[in-house]
């Protein structure tokens, strides 16, 4: 079984990954130009995917470690 410390590390890693991709996506959007056209939408799609994974992981962790 997964220990509580490992669950916290995985949760924080996922949440930090979402935050980093969000900041990169917003920065690219404000930068404008060719960079924005090329990467902004891809970064926001990656953010949505990471958010989905993070939410699913947190729900699973909450279900199995509710005590």
PDB file with SEQRES, HELIX, SHEET and CRYST1 records, atoms N, CA, C and O in Angstrom:
SEQRES   1 A   67  UNK UNK UNK UNK UNK UNK UNK UNK UNK UNK UNK UNK UNK          
SEQRES   2 A   67  UNK UNK UNK UNK UNK UNK UNK UNK UNK UNK UNK UNK UNK          
SEQRES   3 A   67  UNK UNK UNK UNK UNK UNK UNK UNK UNK UNK UNK UNK UNK          
SEQRES   4 A   67  UNK UNK UNK UNK UNK UNK UNK UNK UNK UNK UNK UNK UNK          
SEQRES   5 A   67  UNK UNK UNK UNK UNK UNK UNK UNK UNK UNK UNK UNK UNK          
SEQRES   6 A   67  UNK UNK                                                      
HELIX    1 AA1 UNK A    4  UNK A   31  1                                  28    
HELIX    2 AA2 UNK A   33  UNK A   35  1                                   3    
HELIX    3 AA3 UNK A   36  UNK A   40  3                                   5    
HELIX    4 AA4 UNK A   41  UNK A   64  1                                  24    
CRYST1    1.000    1.000    1.000  90.00  90.00  90.00 P 1           1          
ATOM      1  N   UNK A   1       0.841  -1.192   0.000  1.00  0.00           N  
ATOM      2  CA  UNK A   1       0.000   0.000   0.000  1.00  0.00           C  
ATOM      3  C   UNK A   1       0.878   1.244   0.000  1.00  0.00           C  
ATOM      4  O   UNK A   1       2.005   1.219   0.494  1.00  0.00           O  
ATOM      5  N   UNK A   2       0.372   2.291  -0.537  1.00  0.00           N  
ATOM      6  CA  UNK A   2       1.124   3.548  -0.628  1.00  0.00           C  
ATOM      7  C   UNK A   2       1.077   4.255   0.723  1.00  0.00           C  
ATOM      8  O   UNK A   2       0.022   4.330   1.354  1.00  0.00           O  
ATOM      9  N   UNK A   3       2.219   4.771   1.163  1.00  0.00           N  
ATOM     10  CA  UNK A   3       2.271   5.463   2.452  1.00  0.00           C  
ATOM     11  C   UNK A   3       1.724   6.882   2.311  1.00  0.00           C  
ATOM     12  O   UNK A   3       1.603   7.419   1.210  1.00  0.00           O  
ATOM     13  N   UNK A   4       1.399   7.468   3.460  1.00  0.00           N  
ATOM     14  CA  UNK A   4       0.851   8.823   3.478  1.00  0.00           C  
ATOM     15  C   UNK A   4       1.819   9.858   2.951  1.00  0.00           C  
ATOM     16  O   UNK A   4       1.407  10.825   2.310  1.00  0.00           O  
ATOM     17  N   UNK A   5       3.105   9.669   3.214  1.00  0.00           N  
ATOM     18  CA  UNK A   5       4.115  10.615   2.737  1.00  0.00           C  
ATOM     19  C   UNK A   5       4.183  10.594   1.216  1.00  0.00           C  
ATOM     20  O   UNK A   5       4.271  11.644   0.581  1.00  0.00           O  
ATOM     21  N   UNK A   6       4.142   9.399   0.633  1.00  0.00           N  
ATOM     22  CA  UNK A   6       4.193   9.278  -0.821  1.00  0.00           C  
ATOM     23  C   UNK A   6       2.962   9.915  -1.469  1.00  0.00           C  
ATOM     24  O   UNK A   6       3.069  10.533  -2.528  1.00  0.00           O  
ATOM     25  N   UNK A   7       1.819   9.769  -0.851  1.00  0.00           N  
ATOM     26  CA  UNK A   7       0.587  10.393  -1.361  1.00  0.00           C  
ATOM     27  C   UNK A   7       0.732  11.907  -1.360  1.00  0.00           C  
ATOM     28  O   UNK A   7       0.347  12.567  -2.324  1.00  0.00           O  
ATOM     29  N   UNK A   8       1.283  12.461  -0.286  1.00  0.00           N  
ATOM     30  CA  UNK A   8       1.478  13.911  -0.220  1.00  0.00           C  
ATOM     31  C   UNK A   8       2.467  14.385  -1.273  1.00  0.00           C  
ATOM     32  O   UNK A   8       2.252  15.419  -1.905  1.00  0.00           O  
ATOM     33  N   UNK A   9       3.543  13.643  -1.465  1.00  0.00           N  
ATOM     34  CA  UNK A   9       4.544  14.018  -2.469  1.00  0.00           C  
ATOM     35  C   UNK A   9       3.942  13.980  -3.868  1.00  0.00           C  
ATOM     36  O   UNK A   9       4.151  14.899  -4.661  1.00  0.00           O  
ATOM     37  N   UNK A  10       3.203  12.930  -4.172  1.00  0.00           N  
ATOM     38  CA  UNK A  10       2.569  12.824  -5.491  1.00  0.00           C  
ATOM     39  C   UNK A  10       1.559  13.950  -5.690  1.00  0.00           C  
ATOM     40  O   UNK A  10       1.515  14.558  -6.760  1.00  0.00           O  
ATOM     41  N   UNK A  11       0.757  14.232  -4.684  1.00  0.00           N  
ATOM     42  CA  UNK A  11      -0.252  15.288  -4.785  1.00  0.00           C  
ATOM     43  C   UNK A  11       0.394  16.651  -5.004  1.00  0.00           C  
ATOM     44  O   UNK A  11      -0.029  17.409  -5.876  1.00  0.00           O  
ATOM     45  N   UNK A  12       1.409  16.960  -4.220  1.00  0.00           N  
ATOM     46  CA  UNK A  12       2.078  18.248  -4.368  1.00  0.00           C  
ATOM     47  C   UNK A  12       2.794  18.365  -5.710  1.00  0.00           C  
ATOM     48  O   UNK A  12       2.806  19.437  -6.315  1.00  0.00           O  
ATOM     49  N   UNK A  13       3.380  17.284  -6.174  1.00  0.00           N  
ATOM     50  CA  UNK A  13       4.045  17.292  -7.474  1.00  0.00           C  
ATOM     51  C   UNK A  13       3.053  17.571  -8.593  1.00  0.00           C  
ATOM     52  O   UNK A  13       3.328  18.372  -9.487  1.00  0.00           O  
ATOM     53  N   UNK A  14       1.907  16.917  -8.546  1.00  0.00           N  
ATOM     54  CA  UNK A  14       0.884  17.149  -9.569  1.00  0.00           C  
ATOM     55  C   UNK A  14       0.368  18.583  -9.528  1.00  0.00           C  
ATOM     56  O   UNK A  14       0.192  19.211 -10.572  1.00  0.00           O  
ATOM     57  N   UNK A  15       0.128  19.095  -8.342  1.00  0.00           N  
ATOM     58  CA  UNK A  15      -0.389  20.459  -8.221  1.00  0.00           C  
ATOM     59  C   UNK A  15       0.654  21.485  -8.663  1.00  0.00           C  
ATOM     60  O   UNK A  15       0.309  22.486  -9.292  1.00  0.00           O  
ATOM     61  N   UNK A  16       1.915  21.247  -8.342  1.00  0.00           N  
ATOM     62  CA  UNK A  16       2.969  22.163  -8.789  1.00  0.00           C  
ATOM     63  C   UNK A  16       3.132  22.108 -10.304  1.00  0.00           C  
ATOM     64  O   UNK A  16       3.387  23.134 -10.935  1.00  0.00           O  
ATOM     65  N   UNK A  17       2.990  20.933 -10.891  1.00  0.00           N  
ATOM     66  CA  UNK A  17       3.080  20.807 -12.351  1.00  0.00           C  
ATOM     67  C   UNK A  17       1.969  21.607 -13.030  1.00  0.00           C  
ATOM     68  O   UNK A  17       2.207  22.276 -14.035  1.00  0.00           O  
ATOM     69  N   UNK A  18       0.770  21.536 -12.484  1.00  0.00           N  
ATOM     70  CA  UNK A  18      -0.347  22.312 -13.039  1.00  0.00           C  
ATOM     71  C   UNK A  18      -0.047  23.802 -12.927  1.00  0.00           C  
ATOM     72  O   UNK A  18      -0.269  24.554 -13.877  1.00  0.00           O  
ATOM     73  N   UNK A  19       0.453  24.230 -11.780  1.00  0.00           N  
ATOM     74  CA  UNK A  19       0.767  25.647 -11.581  1.00  0.00           C  
ATOM     75  C   UNK A  19       1.856  26.140 -12.520  1.00  0.00           C  
ATOM     76  O   UNK A  19       1.756  27.239 -13.066  1.00  0.00           O  
ATOM     77  N   UNK A  20       2.891  25.339 -12.710  1.00  0.00           N  
ATOM     78  CA  UNK A  20       3.990  25.737 -13.595  1.00  0.00           C  
ATOM     79  C   UNK A  20       3.510  25.860 -15.035  1.00  0.00           C  
ATOM     80  O   UNK A  20       3.837  26.827 -15.723  1.00  0.00           O  
ATOM     81  N   UNK A  21       2.735  24.879 -15.491  1.00  0.00           N  
ATOM     82  CA  UNK A  21       2.224  24.935 -16.868  1.00  0.00           C  
ATOM     83  C   UNK A  21       1.263  26.110 -17.036  1.00  0.00           C  
ATOM     84  O   UNK A  21       1.236  26.743 -18.092  1.00  0.00           O  
ATOM     85  N   UNK A  22       0.477  26.402 -16.002  1.00  0.00           N  
ATOM     86  CA  UNK A  22      -0.426  27.555 -16.067  1.00  0.00           C  
ATOM     87  C   UNK A  22       0.367  28.853 -16.201  1.00  0.00           C  
ATOM     88  O   UNK A  22       0.029  29.700 -17.029  1.00  0.00           O  
ATOM     89  N   UNK A  23       1.408  29.017 -15.403  1.00  0.00           N  
ATOM     90  CA  UNK A  23       2.223  30.233 -15.463  1.00  0.00           C  
ATOM     91  C   UNK A  23       2.929  30.346 -16.820  1.00  0.00           C  
ATOM     92  O   UNK A  23       2.980  31.428 -17.406  1.00  0.00           O  
ATOM     93  N   UNK A  24       3.470  29.235 -17.315  1.00  0.00           N  
ATOM     94  CA  UNK A  24       4.108  29.251 -18.635  1.00  0.00           C  
ATOM     95  C   UNK A  24       3.104  29.608 -19.731  1.00  0.00           C  
ATOM     96  O   UNK A  24       3.421  30.377 -20.638  1.00  0.00           O  
ATOM     97  N   UNK A  25       1.903  29.053 -19.648  1.00  0.00           N  
ATOM     98  CA  UNK A  25       0.879  29.333 -20.657  1.00  0.00           C  
ATOM     99  C   UNK A  25       0.440  30.784 -20.651  1.00  0.00           C  
ATOM    100  O   UNK A  25       0.271  31.385 -21.712  1.00  0.00           O  
ATOM    101  N   UNK A  26       0.254  31.353 -19.472  1.00  0.00           N  
ATOM    102  CA  UNK A  26      -0.143  32.764 -19.381  1.00  0.00           C  
ATOM    103  C   UNK A  26       0.995  33.663 -19.847  1.00  0.00           C  
ATOM    104  O   UNK A  26       0.763  34.653 -20.540  1.00  0.00           O  
ATOM    105  N   UNK A  27       2.227  33.317 -19.465  1.00  0.00           N  
ATOM    106  CA  UNK A  27       3.376  34.103 -19.913  1.00  0.00           C  
ATOM    107  C   UNK A  27       3.521  34.088 -21.420  1.00  0.00           C  
ATOM    108  O   UNK A  27       3.803  35.120 -22.029  1.00  0.00           O  
ATOM    109  N   UNK A  28       3.331  32.932 -22.024  1.00  0.00           N  
ATOM    110  CA  UNK A  28       3.414  32.812 -23.478  1.00  0.00           C  
ATOM    111  C   UNK A  28       2.296  33.590 -24.149  1.00  0.00           C  
ATOM    112  O   UNK A  28       2.501  34.198 -25.199  1.00  0.00           O  
ATOM    113  N   UNK A  29       1.121  33.573 -23.550  1.00  0.00           N  
ATOM    114  CA  UNK A  29      -0.020  34.303 -24.106  1.00  0.00           C  
ATOM    115  C   UNK A  29       0.250  35.800 -24.116  1.00  0.00           C  
ATOM    116  O   UNK A  29      -0.052  36.480 -25.097  1.00  0.00           O  
ATOM    117  N   UNK A  30       0.818  36.321 -23.026  1.00  0.00           N  
ATOM    118  CA  UNK A  30       1.099  37.753 -22.950  1.00  0.00           C  
ATOM    119  C   UNK A  30       2.294  38.158 -23.805  1.00  0.00           C  
ATOM    120  O   UNK A  30       2.406  39.319 -24.199  1.00  0.00           O  
ATOM    121  N   UNK A  31       3.186  37.215 -24.095  1.00  0.00           N  
ATOM    122  CA  UNK A  31       4.360  37.519 -24.908  1.00  0.00           C  
ATOM    123  C   UNK A  31       3.951  37.866 -26.331  1.00  0.00           C  
ATOM    124  O   UNK A  31       4.513  38.769 -26.951  1.00  0.00           O  
ATOM    125  N   UNK A  32       2.974  37.144 -26.835  1.00  0.00           N  
ATOM    126  CA  UNK A  32       2.462  37.428 -28.174  1.00  0.00           C  
ATOM    127  C   UNK A  32       3.383  36.950 -29.273  1.00  0.00           C  
ATOM    128  O   UNK A  32       4.390  36.291 -29.016  1.00  0.00           O  
ATOM    129  N   UNK A  33       3.031  37.287 -30.497  1.00  0.00           N  
ATOM    130  CA  UNK A  33       3.855  36.948 -31.650  1.00  0.00           C  
ATOM    131  C   UNK A  33       3.756  35.484 -32.051  1.00  0.00           C  
ATOM    132  O   UNK A  33       2.776  34.799 -31.758  1.00  0.00           O  
ATOM    133  N   UNK A  34       4.801  35.027 -32.730  1.00  0.00           N  
ATOM    134  CA  UNK A  34       4.833  33.643 -33.221  1.00  0.00           C  
ATOM    135  C   UNK A  34       4.868  32.637 -32.082  1.00  0.00           C  
ATOM    136  O   UNK A  34       4.279  31.560 -32.167  1.00  0.00           O  
ATOM    137  N   UNK A  35       5.564  33.004 -31.018  1.00  0.00           N  
ATOM    138  CA  UNK A  35       5.656  32.096 -29.869  1.00  0.00           C  
ATOM    139  C   UNK A  35       4.279  31.830 -29.289  1.00  0.00           C  
ATOM    140  O   UNK A  35       3.945  30.691 -28.965  1.00  0.00           O  
ATOM    141  N   UNK A  36       3.490  32.866 -29.158  1.00  0.00           N  
ATOM    142  CA  UNK A  36       2.145  32.721 -28.611  1.00  0.00           C  
ATOM    143  C   UNK A  36       1.282  31.842 -29.509  1.00  0.00           C  
ATOM    144  O   UNK A  36       0.561  30.971 -29.023  1.00  0.00           O  
ATOM    145  N   UNK A  37       1.353  32.066 -30.794  1.00  0.00           N  
ATOM    146  CA  UNK A  37       0.546  31.276 -31.724  1.00  0.00           C  
ATOM    147  C   UNK A  37       0.950  29.805 -31.700  1.00  0.00           C  
ATOM    148  O   UNK A  37       0.107  28.920 -31.855  1.00  0.00           O  
ATOM    149  N   UNK A  38       2.242  29.548 -31.504  1.00  0.00           N  
ATOM    150  CA  UNK A  38       2.736  28.180 -31.574  1.00  0.00           C  
ATOM    151  C   UNK A  38       2.510  27.402 -30.283  1.00  0.00           C  
ATOM    152  O   UNK A  38       2.151  26.225 -30.331  1.00  0.00           O  
ATOM    153  N   UNK A  39       2.717  28.043 -29.123  1.00  0.00           N  
ATOM    154  CA  UNK A  39       2.760  27.298 -27.870  1.00  0.00           C  
ATOM    155  C   UNK A  39       1.626  27.577 -26.888  1.00  0.00           C  
ATOM    156  O   UNK A  39       1.354  26.733 -26.034  1.00  0.00           O  
ATOM    157  N   UNK A  40       0.968  28.702 -26.970  1.00  0.00           N  
ATOM    158  CA  UNK A  40      -0.017  29.077 -25.962  1.00  0.00           C  
ATOM    159  C   UNK A  40      -1.152  28.062 -25.851  1.00  0.00           C  
ATOM    160  O   UNK A  40      -1.489  27.624 -24.751  1.00  0.00           O  
ATOM    161  N   UNK A  41      -1.736  27.691 -26.975  1.00  0.00           N  
ATOM    162  CA  UNK A  41      -2.848  26.747 -26.958  1.00  0.00           C  
ATOM    163  C   UNK A  41      -2.394  25.363 -26.496  1.00  0.00           C  
ATOM    164  O   UNK A  41      -3.113  24.682 -25.765  1.00  0.00           O  
ATOM    165  N   UNK A  42      -1.209  24.952 -26.923  1.00  0.00           N  
ATOM    166  CA  UNK A  42      -0.676  23.643 -26.507  1.00  0.00           C  
ATOM    167  C   UNK A  42      -0.446  23.601 -24.993  1.00  0.00           C  
ATOM    168  O   UNK A  42      -0.738  22.595 -24.347  1.00  0.00           O  
ATOM    169  N   UNK A  43       0.077  24.691 -24.433  1.00  0.00           N  
ATOM    170  CA  UNK A  43       0.308  24.733 -22.992  1.00  0.00           C  
ATOM    171  C   UNK A  43      -1.008  24.702 -22.223  1.00  0.00           C  
ATOM    172  O   UNK A  43      -1.091  24.062 -21.175  1.00  0.00           O  
ATOM    173  N   UNK A  44      -2.025  25.375 -22.720  1.00  0.00           N  
ATOM    174  CA  UNK A  44      -3.314  25.358 -22.029  1.00  0.00           C  
ATOM    175  C   UNK A  44      -3.967  23.975 -22.133  1.00  0.00           C  
ATOM    176  O   UNK A  44      -4.635  23.540 -21.195  1.00  0.00           O  
ATOM    177  N   UNK A  45      -3.785  23.291 -23.247  1.00  0.00           N  
ATOM    178  CA  UNK A  45      -4.288  21.923 -23.367  1.00  0.00           C  
ATOM    179  C   UNK A  45      -3.560  20.992 -22.404  1.00  0.00           C  
ATOM    180  O   UNK A  45      -4.176  20.118 -21.794  1.00  0.00           O  
ATOM    181  N   UNK A  46      -2.260  21.178 -22.270  1.00  0.00           N  
ATOM    182  CA  UNK A  46      -1.479  20.389 -21.323  1.00  0.00           C  
ATOM    183  C   UNK A  46      -1.931  20.670 -19.893  1.00  0.00           C  
ATOM    184  O   UNK A  46      -1.996  19.757 -19.070  1.00  0.00           O  
ATOM    185  N   UNK A  47      -2.243  21.932 -19.598  1.00  0.00           N  
ATOM    186  CA  UNK A  47      -2.732  22.290 -18.260  1.00  0.00           C  
ATOM    187  C   UNK A  47      -4.040  21.582 -17.955  1.00  0.00           C  
ATOM    188  O   UNK A  47      -4.221  21.071 -16.850  1.00  0.00           O  
ATOM    189  N   UNK A  48      -4.942  21.544 -18.900  1.00  0.00           N  
ATOM    190  CA  UNK A  48      -6.228  20.879 -18.685  1.00  0.00           C  
ATOM    191  C   UNK A  48      -6.012  19.383 -18.447  1.00  0.00           C  
ATOM    192  O   UNK A  48      -6.649  18.794 -17.573  1.00  0.00           O  
ATOM    193  N   UNK A  49      -5.124  18.776 -19.217  1.00  0.00           N  
ATOM    194  CA  UNK A  49      -4.817  17.358 -19.021  1.00  0.00           C  
ATOM    195  C   UNK A  49      -4.210  17.110 -17.639  1.00  0.00           C  
ATOM    196  O   UNK A  49      -4.603  16.168 -16.951  1.00  0.00           O  
ATOM    197  N   UNK A  50      -3.255  17.950 -17.230  1.00  0.00           N  
ATOM    198  CA  UNK A  50      -2.643  17.791 -15.914  1.00  0.00           C  
ATOM    199  C   UNK A  50      -3.661  18.024 -14.793  1.00  0.00           C  
ATOM    200  O   UNK A  50      -3.626  17.339 -13.771  1.00  0.00           O  
ATOM    201  N   UNK A  51      -4.558  18.980 -14.982  1.00  0.00           N  
ATOM    202  CA  UNK A  51      -5.605  19.202 -13.984  1.00  0.00           C  
ATOM    203  C   UNK A  51      -6.495  17.973 -13.857  1.00  0.00           C  
ATOM    204  O   UNK A  51      -6.854  17.579 -12.747  1.00  0.00           O  
ATOM    205  N   UNK A  52      -6.850  17.371 -14.975  1.00  0.00           N  
ATOM    206  CA  UNK A  52      -7.677  16.174 -14.955  1.00  0.00           C  
ATOM    207  C   UNK A  52      -6.982  15.055 -14.188  1.00  0.00           C  
ATOM    208  O   UNK A  52      -7.593  14.402 -13.342  1.00  0.00           O  
ATOM    209  N   UNK A  53      -5.699  14.836 -14.489  1.00  0.00           N  
ATOM    210  CA  UNK A  53      -4.939  13.801 -13.802  1.00  0.00           C  
ATOM    211  C   UNK A  53      -4.844  14.108 -12.308  1.00  0.00           C  
ATOM    212  O   UNK A  53      -5.002  13.211 -11.479  1.00  0.00           O  
ATOM    213  N   UNK A  54      -4.589  15.370 -11.962  1.00  0.00           N  
ATOM    214  CA  UNK A  54      -4.460  15.755 -10.554  1.00  0.00           C  
ATOM    215  C   UNK A  54      -5.774  15.550  -9.803  1.00  0.00           C  
ATOM    216  O   UNK A  54      -5.772  15.041  -8.682  1.00  0.00           O  
ATOM    217  N   UNK A  55      -6.877  15.936 -10.400  1.00  0.00           N  
ATOM    218  CA  UNK A  55      -8.173  15.785  -9.736  1.00  0.00           C  
ATOM    219  C   UNK A  55      -8.509  14.313  -9.539  1.00  0.00           C  
ATOM    220  O   UNK A  55      -8.964  13.917  -8.466  1.00  0.00           O  
ATOM    221  N   UNK A  56      -8.289  13.508 -10.560  1.00  0.00           N  
ATOM    222  CA  UNK A  56      -8.551  12.065 -10.440  1.00  0.00           C  
ATOM    223  C   UNK A  56      -7.673  11.465  -9.347  1.00  0.00           C  
ATOM    224  O   UNK A  56      -8.159  10.691  -8.523  1.00  0.00           O  
ATOM    225  N   UNK A  57      -6.380  11.812  -9.330  1.00  0.00           N  
ATOM    226  CA  UNK A  57      -5.471  11.281  -8.309  1.00  0.00           C  
ATOM    227  C   UNK A  57      -5.910  11.714  -6.909  1.00  0.00           C  
ATOM    228  O   UNK A  57      -5.898  10.902  -5.984  1.00  0.00           O  
ATOM    229  N   UNK A  58      -6.292  12.966  -6.743  1.00  0.00           N  
ATOM    230  CA  UNK A  58      -6.718  13.450  -5.427  1.00  0.00           C  
ATOM    231  C   UNK A  58      -7.999  12.768  -4.960  1.00  0.00           C  
ATOM    232  O   UNK A  58      -8.145  12.457  -3.778  1.00  0.00           O  
ATOM    233  N   UNK A  59      -8.921  12.534  -5.882  1.00  0.00           N  
ATOM    234  CA  UNK A  59     -10.157  11.837  -5.524  1.00  0.00           C  
ATOM    235  C   UNK A  59      -9.854  10.393  -5.123  1.00  0.00           C  
ATOM    236  O   UNK A  59     -10.405   9.888  -4.145  1.00  0.00           O  
ATOM    237  N   UNK A  60      -8.984   9.739  -5.875  1.00  0.00           N  
ATOM    238  CA  UNK A  60      -8.609   8.358  -5.545  1.00  0.00           C  
ATOM    239  C   UNK A  60      -7.911   8.311  -4.188  1.00  0.00           C  
ATOM    240  O   UNK A  60      -8.207   7.443  -3.367  1.00  0.00           O  
ATOM    241  N   UNK A  61      -6.987   9.238  -3.951  1.00  0.00           N  
ATOM    242  CA  UNK A  61      -6.286   9.278  -2.663  1.00  0.00           C  
ATOM    243  C   UNK A  61      -7.266   9.547  -1.530  1.00  0.00           C  
ATOM    244  O   UNK A  61      -7.171   8.924  -0.472  1.00  0.00           O  
ATOM    245  N   UNK A  62      -8.197  10.457  -1.733  1.00  0.00           N  
ATOM    246  CA  UNK A  62      -9.172  10.765  -0.689  1.00  0.00           C  
ATOM    247  C   UNK A  62     -10.065   9.560  -0.395  1.00  0.00           C  
ATOM    248  O   UNK A  62     -10.432   9.321   0.755  1.00  0.00           O  
ATOM    249  N   UNK A  63     -10.410   8.810  -1.425  1.00  0.00           N  
ATOM    250  CA  UNK A  63     -11.262   7.636  -1.226  1.00  0.00           C  
ATOM    251  C   UNK A  63     -10.531   6.553  -0.448  1.00  0.00           C  
ATOM    252  O   UNK A  63     -11.094   5.967   0.477  1.00  0.00           O  
ATOM    253  N   UNK A  64      -9.291   6.283  -0.809  1.00  0.00           N  
ATOM    254  CA  UNK A  64      -8.569   5.188  -0.168  1.00  0.00           C  
ATOM    255  C   UNK A  64      -7.928   5.556   1.165  1.00  0.00           C  
ATOM    256  O   UNK A  64      -7.636   4.674   1.974  1.00  0.00           O  
ATOM    257  N   UNK A  65      -7.704   6.849   1.404  1.00  0.00           N  
ATOM    258  CA  UNK A  65      -7.055   7.281   2.646  1.00  0.00           C  
ATOM    259  C   UNK A  65      -7.979   8.204   3.447  1.00  0.00           C  
ATOM    260  O   UNK A  65      -7.537   9.222   3.979  1.00  0.00           O  
ATOM    261  N   UNK A  66      -9.248   7.847   3.529  1.00  0.00           N  
ATOM    262  CA  UNK A  66     -10.217   8.707   4.214  1.00  0.00           C  
ATOM    263  C   UNK A  66     -10.159   8.638   5.733  1.00  0.00           C  
ATOM    264  O   UNK A  66     -10.804   9.450   6.396  1.00  0.00           O  
ATOM    265  N   UNK A  67      -9.425   7.717   6.301  1.00  0.00           N  
ATOM    266  CA  UNK A  67      -9.340   7.617   7.758  1.00  0.00           C  
ATOM    267  C   UNK A  67      -8.204   8.447   8.216  1.00  0.00           C  
ATOM    268  O   UNK A  67      -7.936   8.518   9.415  1.00  0.00           O  
TER     269      UNK A  67                                                      
END                                                                             
